[in-house]
Amino acid sequence: MKISVITPTYNDAVSIKDTYMSLKSQTFENWEWIVINDGSSDNTNEVIKALAAEDKSNRIIYKEQQNQDQLNAIIHAAEYITGDFVFTLHSDDMLPSETFFCDCLSFIEKNPDADGIYGDLVLINENGTQVGVQKLKNYKTANYIPPLQLLWLGRNLYSDVAFHKTEIFKNQVLKNYLIWNTPLWLDFKSDSVNMLNYKKASFPVLKYRVHQGNYINNELGKLNVINGELRTAVKLMRYYSIPFYRIQYFLFRLFNKLGLDYKPIYFNKETKHKAPIVKFIIQIRYGAIPDNMFLKSIYGFFNSSSGRTLTLNNIPRDLKIYYGKDIRAFNRKLLSGELEKFYTDFMYEMEKGFKAVAVSTPDDLQAVKDILGFFCIENTDCLISPVKE
């Protein structure tokens, strides 16, 4: 057995050596460390090269790229995986114990049907001192869990830290979590949504470093987070309908505070009126729908009753197609006024609403499908077809 450890890093020269030492101290030694330097401007490059020179077993695979953010760095790392299992370890975090890999392999041996393992997180401060433990819910592959994920505003019910079987990582996690920025335990297919078979371990899976300041409290952080939440919720609304959504949401929160399970009332059918839920998700995060073109366009789309067809002629061949993994780059351009004109025009049309999209050539079909996916409206009744001659 071999374990591939993926570490995306950006300006973490100070902490990445601690990350490496937690790897080096493992009692299980057949691992490889795939490090992707995501355009660091500090001395991360020198630190990693020194660590690679120190490792006599040649277990470090080191690659550099221009800054593209962590999800793209992990996708880059996936090209070099040769192990049977995959674990993502960020460059300011550490493995929880010297026996972690042995513990995981033993757990998989006892649970061969498991797609992966997740568990509690040991919280450490910037000095590496333990400051608490983040307890995670027990994972259940019950029918009501995906609707519960919808009721939880598209926010992740579980965790994005897991020890995966490689085939699961490459075939499900890479597309759903890394490319489209939806929860890694949900497997969205073209006509269904399934849960992956994760198991919760009795041991923690990570020492997670908590930094001062809350990323989600600034404007860019909020926009980055809510994109994945809205995409997840809209995808789930394709398959489920939750009556009295707001009331059930607050009931779920109450049950959660009391440590009780909540099983929502739901129907296995598409949500007919999506706009109120989209609006509620945005309001819970922001207090009101902010004056932001991206959020206003999504709400406007679902709130519109327009039956028009939007025709997209001559999509630029060099147009950058954004995916969930690119949300930070998109939002930086949006907030700075540097976003491609195609997208500002598209959001303007979205806010007015449309029923169908027509494109100039069949070659543009996939591009438009991906664009709709990025704007969280792929899984709707919005039809896509070439313009008829």
C-alpha positions in Angstrom: 0.0 0.0 0.0 1.1 3.5 -0.8 -0.3 6.9 0.3 -0.1 10.1 -1.8 -0.2 13.3 0.3 -1.1 16.5 -1.6 0.0 19.8 -0.3 -0.9 23.1 -2.1 1.1 25.9 -0.6 1.2 29.7 -0.9 3.5 31.8 1.2 3.7 29.2 4.0 7.5 29.0 4.3 7.3 29.4 8.1 4.9 26.5 8.7 5.5 24.0 5.9 8.5 22.5 7.6 6.2 21.5 10.5 3.9 20.0 8.0 6.7 17.9 6.6 8.0 16.8 10.0 4.5 15.4 10.8 4.9 13.4 7.6 8.4 12.3 8.3 7.5 11.1 11.8 4.9 8.6 10.5 5.5 5.0 11.4 4.1 4.0 8.0 6.8 5.0 5.6 5.5 4.2 2.1 4.2 7.6 1.2 4.9 10.3 -1.4 4.5 14.1 -0.8 3.2 16.0 -3.8 3.8 19.7 -3.2 2.5 22.4 -5.5 3.9 25.8 -4.9 1.0 28.1 -6.0 3.1 31.1 -6.9 4.5 31.9 -3.5 6.4 35.2 -3.1 8.2 34.3 0.1 11.1 31.7 0.4 8.8 28.7 0.2 10.7 27.5 -2.9 14.0 27.4 -1.0 12.5 25.7 2.0 10.9 22.9 0.0 14.0 22.3 -2.1 16.0 22.0 1.1 13.5 19.4 2.5 13.6 17.5 -0.8 17.4 17.4 -0.6 17.2 16.1 3.0 14.8 13.3 2.1 17.0 10.4 1.0 14.1 8.3 0.0 13.1 10.7 -2.8 9.5 10.8 -1.6 9.0 14.5 -2.4 7.5 15.5 -5.8 7.8 19.3 -6.1 6.1 21.4 -8.8 5.6 25.2 -9.2 2.8 27.1 -10.9 1.6 30.6 -11.2 -0.9 31.6 -8.5 -4.2 29.9 -9.4 -5.5 29.2 -5.8 -5.6 26.0 -3.8 -8.2 24.0 -5.7 -6.4 24.4 -8.9 -3.1 23.4 -7.2 -4.7 20.2 -5.8 -6.0 19.4 -9.3 -2.4 19.9 -10.6 -1.1 17.6 -8.0 -3.6 14.9 -8.9 -1.5 14.3 -12.1 1.3 12.9 -10.1 -0.6 10.5 -7.7 0.8 7.0 -7.7 -0.6 5.9 -4.3 -3.6 3.7 -3.4 -4.9 6.4 -1.1 -4.9 10.2 -1.2 -4.8 12.7 1.7 -4.8 16.5 1.2 -2.6 18.2 3.9 -2.4 22.0 3.7 0.9 23.7 4.4 -0.1 25.3 7.7 -1.6 22.1 9.1 -0.1 18.8 10.4 -1.0 15.2 10.7 -2.6 14.4 14.1 -0.3 11.6 15.3 2.7 9.5 14.3 0.4 6.5 13.7 -2.1 8.3 11.6 -1.4 6.5 8.3 -1.3 3.1 10.1 -4.6 3.9 11.8 -6.2 4.8 8.5 -5.0 1.6 6.8 -6.2 -0.5 9.7 -9.6 1.2 9.6 -9.9 0.6 5.8 -9.0 -3.0 6.3 -11.8 -3.4 8.8 -14.2 -1.4 6.6 -13.3 -2.4 3.0 -16.5 -0.9 1.6 -15.6 2.6 2.8 -14.8 5.1 0.1 -12.8 7.1 2.6 -12.4 8.2 6.2 -13.1 11.5 7.9 -13.0 12.5 11.6 -12.7 15.2 14.2 -10.1 18.0 13.8 -7.6 19.0 16.5 -7.5 22.8 16.5 -4.1 24.4 17.0 -3.1 28.1 17.2 -0.4 29.8 15.2 2.2 28.5 17.7 1.1 24.9 17.2 -0.5 24.7 20.6 -3.8 22.7 20.9 -6.7 25.1 21.6 -9.7 22.7 21.1 -11.3 19.9 19.1 -13.8 20.4 16.3 -16.3 17.5 16.7 -18.0 16.5 13.5 -21.3 14.7 13.0 -21.4 11.0 12.5 -21.7 10.3 8.8 -24.9 8.7 7.7 -25.8 7.5 4.2 -29.5 8.0 4.8 -32.0 9.2 2.1 -32.8 12.3 4.1 -29.2 13.6 4.3 -29.0 15.3 0.8 -32.3 17.1 1.6 -30.9 18.1 4.9 -27.8 19.5 3.1 -30.3 21.6 1.1 -32.0 22.7 4.3 -28.6 23.7 5.6 -28.4 26.4 2.9 -26.0 24.4 0.8 -23.3 24.6 3.5 -21.2 21.5 4.2 -22.8 19.3 6.8 -19.6 17.4 7.3 -16.1 18.2 6.3 -13.7 18.7 3.3 -10.9 16.8 5.1 -10.8 13.1 4.3 -8.5 10.1 3.6 -9.7 8.8 0.2 -9.3 5.7 -1.9 -7.5 7.0 -5.0 -10.2 5.8 -7.4 -12.8 7.7 -5.4 -10.6 10.8 -5.3 -10.0 10.8 -9.1 -13.5 9.8 -10.2 -15.8 11.6 -7.8 -14.0 14.0 -5.6 -12.0 15.7 -8.3 -15.1 16.6 -10.3 -17.6 17.5 -7.6 -15.4 19.0 -4.9 -12.2 20.3 -6.7 -13.6 21.4 -10.1 -17.1 22.5 -9.1 -16.6 23.4 -5.4 -19.4 21.3 -3.9 -19.2 19.0 -0.9 -16.8 16.2 -1.5 -19.2 13.5 -0.1 -21.9 14.3 -2.6 -21.6 12.7 -6.1 -23.6 14.8 -8.5 -24.3 12.9 -11.7 -26.2 14.1 -14.8 -29.5 12.7 -13.6 -29.1 11.9 -9.9 -27.2 12.7 -6.7 -25.6 10.1 -4.5 -23.7 10.0 -1.2 -20.2 8.5 -1.1 -19.7 5.9 1.5 -17.5 7.7 4.0 -16.9 6.4 7.5 -16.1 8.4 10.6 -13.0 7.3 12.5 -12.7 7.3 16.3 -9.3 9.1 15.9 -8.8 12.7 14.6 -7.7 13.2 11.1 -5.9 16.5 11.2 -4.2 19.2 13.3 -6.0 22.2 11.8 -4.3 25.6 12.4 -6.7 28.4 13.3 -5.5 31.9 12.3 -6.5 35.2 13.7 -9.2 37.0 11.6 -12.1 35.3 9.9 -11.8 34.8 6.2 -15.5 34.6 5.7 -16.1 38.0 7.3 -14.6 40.0 4.4 -16.3 40.7 1.1 -14.1 38.5 -1.0 -14.3 35.6 1.5 -18.1 35.7 1.6 -18.4 35.7 -2.2 -16.0 32.8 -2.5 -18.0 30.7 0.0 -21.5 31.5 -1.1 -20.8 30.5 -4.7 -20.3 26.9 -3.6 -23.2 27.0 -1.3 -25.6 28.3 -3.9 -24.4 25.8 -6.5 -24.9 23.0 -4.1 -28.4 24.1 -3.1 -29.5 24.7 -6.7 -28.3 21.3 -7.7 -30.1 19.7 -4.8 -33.3 21.6 -5.6 -33.3 19.7 -8.9 -34.1 16.5 -6.9 -35.8 17.6 -3.7 -38.6 19.9 -2.5 -38.8 21.0 1.1 -42.1 22.5 2.3 -42.0 25.3 4.8 -38.3 25.7 4.1 -37.7 28.6 6.5 -39.6 27.0 9.4 -37.7 23.7 8.9 -34.4 25.6 8.7 -34.9 27.1 12.2 -36.2 23.8 13.5 -33.0 22.1 12.3 -30.9 24.8 14.0 -32.8 24.3 17.2 -32.4 20.5 17.1 -28.7 20.9 16.2 -28.1 23.1 19.3 -29.8 20.5 21.5 -27.7 17.7 20.0 -30.6 16.0 18.3 -31.0 14.6 14.8 -33.5 16.4 12.6 -35.1 14.5 9.7 -36.7 17.1 7.3 -40.0 16.7 5.6 -39.3 16.6 1.9 -40.5 15.3 -1.4 -38.4 13.5 -4.1 -39.3 16.0 -6.7 -37.8 19.3 -8.1 -38.4 22.5 -6.1 -40.9 24.5 -8.2 -40.2 27.9 -6.8 -36.4 28.3 -6.2 -36.2 32.1 -5.9 -37.4 32.3 -2.2 -34.8 29.7 -1.2 -32.0 31.4 -3.1 -33.0 34.7 -1.6 -33.1 33.2 1.9 -29.6 31.6 1.5 -28.2 35.0 0.5 -30.0 36.9 3.2 -28.7 34.5 6.0 -25.1 35.1 4.8 -25.4 38.9 4.1 -28.5 40.1 5.9 -30.0 41.3 2.6 -29.2 40.8 -1.1 -26.1 43.1 -1.5 -25.5 45.3 -4.4 -23.3 42.7 -6.1 -23.8 41.8 -9.7 -23.1 38.1 -9.3 -25.7 37.6 -6.4 -28.3 39.9 -8.0 -28.1 38.0 -11.3 -28.6 34.6 -9.6 -31.6 35.8 -7.6 -33.0 37.7 -10.6 -32.8 34.7 -12.8 -34.8 32.5 -10.5 -37.2 35.3 -9.6 -38.0 36.0 -13.3 -40.9 34.5 -15.2 -39.4 35.4 -18.5 -39.9 32.9 -21.3 -37.4 34.4 -23.7 -34.5 32.7 -25.4 -31.1 34.2 -24.8 -29.0 33.9 -28.0 -25.2 33.9 -27.5 -23.6 34.7 -30.8 -19.8 34.4 -31.4 -18.6 33.4 -28.0 -14.9 34.6 -28.0 -12.6 31.6 -28.7 -10.2 32.9 -26.1 -12.8 33.4 -23.4 -11.7 32.1 -20.1 -14.3 29.6 -18.8 -14.6 29.7 -15.0 -15.4 26.7 -12.8 -16.1 26.5 -9.1 -12.4 26.1 -8.5 -11.8 29.6 -10.1 -14.2 31.5 -7.9 -11.5 33.5 -6.2 -10.0 34.7 -9.5 -13.5 35.5 -10.8 -14.4 37.5 -7.7 -11.2 39.5 -7.6 -11.8 40.6 -11.2 -15.5 41.3 -10.4 -14.7 43.5 -7.4 -11.9 45.3 -9.2 -13.9 46.0 -12.3 -11.6 43.9 -14.5 -14.0 41.0 -15.3 -14.3 40.0 -18.9 -17.1 42.0 -20.7 -18.8 38.7 -21.8 -19.6 37.9 -18.1 -20.8 41.3 -17.1 -23.2 41.2 -20.1 -24.2 37.7 -19.3 -25.1 38.6 -15.7 -27.1 41.5 -16.9 -29.1 39.1 -19.0 -29.4 36.6 -16.2 -30.9 39.2 -13.9 -33.6 39.9 -16.5 -34.3 36.1 -16.8 -34.5 33.7 -19.7 -36.0 30.3 -20.4 -33.5 28.9 -22.9 -30.1 29.6 -24.4 -29.2 29.3 -28.1 -25.7 29.4 -29.3 -24.2 30.0 -32.8 -22.5 26.6 -33.2 -22.6 23.2 -31.6 -19.0 23.8 -30.5 -20.3 26.4 -28.1 -22.7 24.0 -26.3 -20.2 22.7 -23.8 -18.8 26.1 -23.0 -22.3 27.4 -22.3 -23.1 24.4 -20.1 -20.0 25.1 -18.1 -20.9 28.8 -17.8 -24.4 28.0 -16.6 -22.8 25.6 -14.1 -20.5 28.3 -12.8 -23.4 30.7 -12.3 -25.3 28.0 -10.4 -28.1 27.6 -13.0 -27.0 24.5 -14.8 -29.4 22.1 -13.1 -32.5 24.1 -14.1 -35.0 23.8 -17.0 -32.8 26.2 -19.0 -32.5 24.5 -22.4 -29.4 24.9 -24.5 -29.5 24.5 -28.2 -27.8 25.7 -31.4 -29.4 28.5 -33.3 -31.5 27.2 -36.1 -30.4 28.3 -39.6 
